Amino acid sequence: MSLLDRYIIRQYIVAAFFGLLSFLCIFLVIDLTEKIDDFLDAGVPVNIILEYYVVFAPEILKLMTPVAMLLAALFVTGRLASQNELAAMKSSGISLYRLLFPFLAVATVVAGVSIWLNGWVVPSSNQKKFYIERTYLRKGGDVGSKFNIFFQVGQTRVVSMNYFDTQTRTASRVSILDFADTNLTVLYHRFDAFQMQWQAASDSLAEGWVLVNGTHRGTVDLTNPVIQYQRMYVGKLSLVPDDIEKKQRKPDEMQYGELREFIAGQVAAGQDVSRWLVDYHAKLAFPFASVIMVLFGVPFATSRPRTGTALGFGIAVAVTFIYLAFMKISQVFGYNGDLNPLLTAWLANLIFLAAAVVNLVRVQK
């Protein structure tokens, strides 16, 4: 790595860091301004408010990283041009492709860090963020409980619960429907119970679910008398309490592995997983926006050497807004199954990459 590369990398990292920090502060101030009344009305302690914005920060960093990378590329390249350093580089035989090398090196590292941030840090932080919202702001339902839950377990079993308490691992008003393997329209077994409790393993008891105060019918035509019971052990049902909690999470709360396992479970149950596959692939595709923004920003700035800081800021925000808007629009088609989920997640990247390559080719080298 040459002295010139280190010089550009240092300037680029500093500019990107301060740009990202500025966006983070602006975003947090705006969000706090909007929610301060809700926090005060709910009597939320100051330490909880601080914790809320600490765990909210990774989500903001994830969204603002491409903007900061583009703004830094425009700012650094524009400053090199305004101070005649860019002209000196070109006169010494340094091409635009060579100039791109230090920018792309930093952007590639940032993309790698963003993959880790997007796949593991952000979901964990979002879980805590949503927990605070549910607990103190009453958003997204009551904390520690789930209402009106329906699961298809395998191809032939449907489990419904009116209410599930994650603290006691107890479900209320439960129905378990088992259908015949050969004909999924034929009901083979039906269990109804006032409660279903999770029983931990012990020396005399096996781990699994126990139905409390319920009824059971066990024939295909349902002509046999209803069997009533006080307690009935029904095993794990391929469904443990952690599965119920995980399956109620949003994609933003799931790490890569958790979302992949969830999708596999939905496929096994015969469900349409287009929406989940789009979100899964988007977790990998979005971090590479930083690289594409650099490919777009550096050639653009060299072709317009008089681009000022204010104009560069406006361009960075506008380009990133268009990118995010296009990504959201394409996701709608992916969610509906009109586009392949993998193509949907990468479509915005591919289109902006093509635009960046066209811009790079037409700029004087």
C-alpha positions as CSV (number, residue, x, y, z in Angstrom):
1,M,0.0,0.0,0.0
2,S,1.5,3.3,-1.1
3,L,1.7,6.5,0.8
4,L,-1.1,8.0,-1.4
5,D,-3.4,5.1,-0.5
6,R,-2.8,5.6,3.2
7,Y,-3.4,9.3,2.8
8,I,-6.8,8.8,1.0
9,I,-7.9,6.0,3.3
10,R,-7.2,8.2,6.4
11,Q,-9.2,11.1,5.0
12,Y,-12.0,8.8,3.8
13,I,-12.3,7.0,7.2
14,V,-12.4,10.3,9.1
15,A,-15.0,11.8,6.8
16,A,-17.2,8.6,6.8
17,F,-16.9,8.4,10.7
18,F,-18.0,12.0,11.2
19,G,-20.7,11.7,8.6
20,L,-22.1,8.5,10.3
21,L,-21.9,10.2,13.7
22,S,-23.7,13.2,12.4
23,F,-26.5,11.2,10.8
24,L,-26.8,9.2,14.0
25,C,-27.1,12.3,16.2
26,I,-29.7,13.9,13.8
27,F,-31.7,10.7,13.7
28,L,-31.7,10.2,17.5
29,V,-32.7,13.9,18.1
30,I,-35.6,13.7,15.7
31,D,-36.8,10.4,17.1
32,L,-36.5,11.6,20.7
33,T,-38.5,14.8,19.8
34,E,-41.3,12.6,18.4
35,K,-41.4,10.2,21.3
36,I,-40.6,12.4,24.3
37,D,-44.3,12.9,25.0
38,D,-45.0,9.2,24.9
39,F,-42.1,8.5,27.3
40,L,-43.2,11.2,29.7
41,D,-46.9,10.1,29.6
42,A,-45.8,6.5,30.4
43,G,-43.5,7.6,33.2
44,V,-40.5,5.9,31.6
45,P,-37.3,6.3,33.8
46,V,-34.4,8.2,32.3
47,N,-32.1,5.2,32.4
48,I,-34.7,3.2,30.3
49,I,-34.9,6.0,27.7
50,L,-31.1,6.0,27.5
51,E,-31.1,2.2,27.1
52,Y,-33.7,2.5,24.4
53,Y,-31.6,4.7,22.3
54,V,-28.4,2.8,22.9
55,V,-30.1,-0.4,21.5
56,F,-31.7,1.7,18.7
57,A,-28.3,3.0,17.5
58,P,-27.3,-0.2,15.6
59,E,-30.4,-0.1,13.5
60,I,-29.7,3.6,12.6
61,L,-26.1,2.8,11.9
62,K,-27.1,0.0,9.5
63,L,-29.4,2.3,7.6
64,M,-27.1,5.3,7.5
65,T,-23.9,3.6,6.6
66,P,-24.4,3.8,2.8
67,V,-25.3,7.4,3.1
68,A,-22.2,8.2,5.1
69,M,-20.0,6.2,2.7
70,L,-21.4,8.1,-0.4
71,L,-21.1,11.5,1.3
72,A,-17.5,10.8,2.4
73,A,-16.6,9.7,-1.1
74,L,-18.1,12.9,-2.6
75,F,-16.4,15.1,0.1
76,V,-12.9,13.5,-0.1
77,T,-12.8,13.4,-3.9
78,G,-14.2,16.9,-4.2
79,R,-11.6,18.2,-1.7
80,L,-8.8,16.5,-3.7
81,A,-10.1,18.2,-6.8
82,S,-10.5,21.6,-5.2
83,Q,-7.0,21.5,-3.9
84,N,-5.6,20.5,-7.3
85,E,-4.4,17.2,-5.8
86,L,-6.6,15.2,-8.2
87,A,-5.0,17.0,-11.2
88,A,-1.6,16.3,-9.8
89,M,-2.4,12.6,-9.5
90,K,-3.8,12.4,-13.1
91,S,-0.7,14.2,-14.5
92,S,1.5,11.7,-12.8
93,G,-0.3,8.8,-14.5
94,I,-2.7,7.7,-11.8
95,S,-6.0,6.7,-13.4
96,L,-9.4,6.9,-12.0
97,Y,-9.4,3.1,-11.5
98,R,-6.3,3.3,-9.4
99,L,-7.8,6.2,-7.4
100,L,-10.8,4.0,-6.7
101,F,-8.7,1.3,-5.0
102,P,-8.4,2.9,-1.5
103,F,-12.0,3.9,-1.5
104,L,-13.1,0.4,-2.4
105,A,-10.8,-1.2,0.1
106,V,-12.5,0.8,2.9
107,A,-16.0,0.1,1.5
108,T,-15.3,-3.6,1.3
109,V,-14.2,-3.7,5.0
110,V,-17.3,-1.7,5.9
111,A,-19.5,-4.1,4.0
112,G,-18.1,-7.0,5.9
113,V,-18.6,-5.3,9.2
114,S,-22.2,-4.4,8.1
115,I,-22.9,-8.0,7.4
116,W,-22.0,-8.9,10.9
117,L,-23.9,-5.9,12.3
118,N,-27.0,-6.6,10.2
119,G,-27.0,-10.3,10.9
120,W,-26.2,-10.5,14.6
121,V,-25.9,-7.2,16.4
122,V,-29.0,-5.4,15.0
123,P,-31.5,-8.3,15.6
124,S,-30.3,-8.6,19.2
125,S,-30.6,-4.9,19.7
126,N,-34.1,-4.8,18.1
127,Q,-35.3,-7.5,20.5
128,K,-34.4,-5.2,23.4
129,K,-35.8,-2.2,21.7
130,F,-39.2,-3.9,21.0
131,Y,-39.2,-5.2,24.5
132,I,-39.0,-1.6,25.9
133,E,-41.7,-0.5,23.5
134,R,-44.0,-3.3,24.5
135,T,-43.3,-2.8,28.2
136,Y,-43.5,0.9,28.6
137,L,-45.1,2.3,25.4
138,R,-47.6,-0.6,24.9
139,K,-46.6,-1.1,21.3
140,G,-46.8,-4.4,19.6
141,G,-48.8,-6.2,22.3
142,D,-48.2,-7.0,25.9
143,V,-44.8,-8.1,26.9
144,G,-44.3,-11.8,27.8
145,S,-47.5,-12.9,26.2
146,K,-48.9,-13.8,22.7
147,F,-52.5,-13.8,21.6
148,N,-54.3,-15.8,18.9
149,I,-51.4,-18.0,17.8
150,F,-51.7,-20.6,15.0
151,F,-49.1,-23.1,14.0
152,Q,-48.9,-25.7,11.3
153,V,-46.5,-28.4,12.7
154,G,-45.5,-30.7,9.9
155,Q,-47.9,-31.5,7.1
156,T,-50.8,-32.9,9.2
157,R,-51.0,-31.0,12.5
158,V,-52.4,-27.6,13.4
159,V,-52.1,-26.1,16.8
160,S,-54.0,-23.0,18.0
161,M,-53.7,-21.1,21.2
162,N,-55.8,-18.2,22.4
163,Y,-53.0,-16.9,24.7
164,F,-49.4,-17.9,25.5
165,D,-47.5,-16.7,28.6
166,T,-43.7,-16.9,28.0
167,Q,-43.0,-16.4,31.7
168,T,-44.9,-19.5,32.9
169,R,-44.7,-21.4,29.6
170,T,-48.5,-21.9,29.7
171,A,-51.0,-21.7,26.8
172,S,-54.7,-21.2,27.3
173,R,-57.7,-22.4,25.2
174,V,-55.7,-24.8,23.1
175,S,-56.8,-26.9,20.2
176,I,-54.7,-29.6,18.5
177,L,-56.0,-31.0,15.2
178,D,-54.3,-34.0,13.6
179,F,-55.3,-34.8,10.0
180,A,-55.0,-38.1,8.1
181,D,-51.8,-38.6,6.2
182,T,-53.6,-39.8,3.0
183,N,-56.3,-37.1,3.0
184,L,-55.6,-33.7,4.6
185,T,-59.3,-32.9,4.6
186,V,-60.1,-35.8,7.1
187,L,-59.7,-34.9,10.8
188,Y,-58.1,-37.9,12.6
189,H,-57.6,-36.6,16.2
190,R,-58.8,-33.5,18.0
191,F,-57.6,-32.3,21.4
192,D,-59.2,-29.3,23.2
193,A,-57.9,-28.1,26.5
194,F,-58.4,-25.2,28.9
195,Q,-54.6,-25.0,29.4
196,M,-51.4,-26.5,28.0
197,Q,-48.4,-26.4,30.2
198,W,-44.7,-27.2,29.4
199,Q,-43.4,-29.9,31.6
200,A,-39.6,-29.9,32.2
201,A,-37.8,-33.2,32.3
202,S,-37.2,-34.9,35.7
203,D,-36.4,-38.3,37.0
204,S,-40.0,-39.6,36.7
205,L,-41.3,-37.3,34.0
206,A,-40.4,-36.8,30.4
207,E,-40.1,-33.3,28.8
208,G,-43.1,-32.2,26.9
209,W,-46.6,-30.6,26.9
210,V,-49.4,-31.5,29.3
211,L,-53.0,-30.7,28.5
212,V,-55.1,-29.7,31.4
213,N,-58.9,-29.9,31.7
214,G,-59.8,-30.9,28.2
215,T,-61.5,-33.3,25.8
216,H,-60.3,-35.8,23.1
217,R,-61.9,-37.4,20.0
218,G,-59.9,-40.0,18.3
219,T,-61.8,-41.5,15.3
220,V,-62.0,-40.4,11.7
221,D,-65.7,-39.9,11.7
222,L,-65.7,-38.4,15.2
223,T,-68.6,-40.7,16.2
224,N,-67.0,-42.1,19.4
225,P,-67.9,-40.4,22.7
226,V,-65.9,-37.5,23.8
227,I,-63.2,-38.5,26.3
228,Q,-62.7,-36.0,29.1
229,Y,-59.4,-35.8,31.1
230,Q,-57.9,-33.7,33.8
231,R,-54.3,-34.0,32.7
232,M,-52.9,-35.6,29.5
233,Y,-49.3,-35.8,28.4
234,V,-49.0,-35.3,24.7
235,G,-45.2,-35.0,24.2
236,K,-43.3,-32.2,22.5
237,L,-45.6,-31.9,19.5
238,S,-42.5,-30.8,17.5
239,L,-43.1,-27.5,19.2
240,V,-41.2,-26.2,22.3
241,P,-41.8,-22.9,24.1
242,D,-38.8,-21.3,22.5
243,D,-40.3,-22.1,19.1
244,I,-43.4,-20.2,19.9
245,E,-41.4,-17.2,21.0
246,K,-39.2,-17.3,17.9
247,K,-42.1,-17.8,15.5
248,Q,-43.7,-14.6,16.8
249,R,-40.6,-12.5,16.1
250,K,-40.3,-10.1,13.2
251,P,-37.4,-10.7,10.7
252,D,-35.7,-7.6,12.2
253,E,-35.5,-9.5,15.5
254,M,-34.0,-12.7,14.0
255,Q,-30.4,-13.5,13.4
256,Y,-29.2,-15.2,10.2
257,G,-29.4,-18.7,11.7
258,E,-32.7,-18.1,13.4
259,L,-34.4,-16.8,10.3
260,R,-33.0,-19.6,8.2
261,E,-34.3,-22.2,10.7
262,F,-37.7,-20.5,10.7
263,I,-37.9,-20.6,6.9
264,A,-36.9,-24.3,6.9
265,G,-39.7,-25.0,9.4
266,Q,-42.3,-23.1,7.3
267,V,-41.2,-25.0,4.2
268,A,-41.6,-28.3,6.0
269,A,-45.1,-27.1,7.0
270,G,-45.9,-26.4,3.3
271,Q,-46.2,-22.6,3.8
272,D,-45.3,-19.9,1.3
273,V,-42.0,-18.4,2.5
274,S,-41.5,-15.7,-0.2
275,R,-41.7,-12.9,2.3
276,W,-39.2,-14.5,4.7
277,L,-36.8,-15.4,1.9
278,V,-36.8,-11.8,0.7
279,D,-36.0,-10.5,4.2
280,Y,-33.3,-13.2,4.6
281,H,-31.5,-12.4,1.4
282,A,-31.9,-8.6,2.1
283,K,-29.9,-9.0,5.2
284,L,-26.9,-10.0,3.0
285,A,-27.6,-7.7,0.1
286,F,-28.0,-4.4,1.9
287,P,-24.5,-4.2,3.3
288,F,-23.0,-4.2,-0.2
289,A,-24.8,-0.9,-0.9
290,S,-21.7,0.8,0.6
291,V,-19.5,-0.6,-2.1
292,I,-21.9,0.5,-4.8
293,M,-22.2,4.0,-3.4
294,V,-18.4,4.4,-3.6
295,L,-18.4,3.2,-7.3
296,F,-21.1,5.8,-7.9
297,G,-19.7,8.6,-5.8
298,V,-16.0,8.8,-6.7
299,P,-16.5,9.0,-10.5
300,F,-19.4,11.5,-10.1
301,A,-17.2,13.8,-7.9
302,T,-14.2,13.7,-10.3
303,S,-16.5,14.7,-13.2
304,R,-17.8,17.6,-11.1
305,P,-14.8,18.9,-9.3
306,R,-16.6,22.0,-8.0
307,T,-19.1,20.0,-6.1
308,G,-19.4,21.7,-2.7
309,T,-20.2,20.2,0.7
310,A,-23.8,21.2,0.7
311,L,-24.4,19.9,-2.8
312,G,-22.6,16.7,-2.0
313,F,-24.7,16.2,1.1
314,G,-27.9,16.7,-1.0
315,I,-26.7,14.3,-3.7
316,A,-25.8,11.6,-1.1
317,V,-29.2,11.9,0.6
318,A,-31.1,11.9,-2.8
319,V,-29.2,8.9,-4.2
320,T,-29.6,6.9,-1.0
321,F,-33.3,7.8,-0.8
322,I,-33.9,6.6,-4.3
323,Y,-32.0,3.4,-3.6
324,L,-34.0,2.7,-0.4
325,A,-37.3,3.6,-2.2
326,F,-36.5,1.3,-5.1
327,M,-35.5,-1.5,-2.7
328,K,-38.8,-1.2,-0.8
329,I,-40.9,-1.1,-4.0
330,S,-39.1,-4.3,-5.3
331,Q,-39.7,-6.0,-2.0
332,V,-43.5,-5.7,-2.5
333,F,-43.2,-7.8,-5.7
334,G,-41.0,-10.3,-3.9
335,Y,-43.4,-10.6,-1.0
336,N,-46.3,-11.3,-3.4
337,G,-44.2,-14.0,-5.1
338,D,-44.1,-12.1,-8.4
339,L,-40.3,-12.0,-8.3
340,N,-37.7,-14.5,-7.2
341,P,-36.8,-13.7,-3.6
342,L,-33.0,-13.7,-4.3
343,L,-33.4,-11.4,-7.3
344,T,-35.7,-9.1,-5.3
345,A,-33.2,-8.7,-2.5
346,W,-30.4,-7.9,-5.0
347,L,-32.3,-6.0,-7.7
348,A,-31.6,-2.6,-6.3
349,N,-27.9,-3.4,-5.9
350,L,-27.7,-4.7,-9.5
351,I,-29.5,-1.7,-11.0
352,F,-27.4,0.9,-9.1
353,L,-24.2,-1.1,-9.8
354,A,-25.1,-0.9,-13.6
355,A,-25.6,2.8,-13.2
356,A,-22.3,3.2,-11.4
357,V,-20.4,1.2,-14.0
358,V,-22.0,3.3,-16.8
359,N,-21.0,6.5,-14.9
360,L,-17.5,5.1,-14.4
361,V,-17.0,4.3,-18.0
362,R,-18.1,7.6,-19.4
363,V,-15.9,9.7,-17.0
364,Q,-12.6,10.8,-18.3
365,K,-9.9,8.5,-16.8
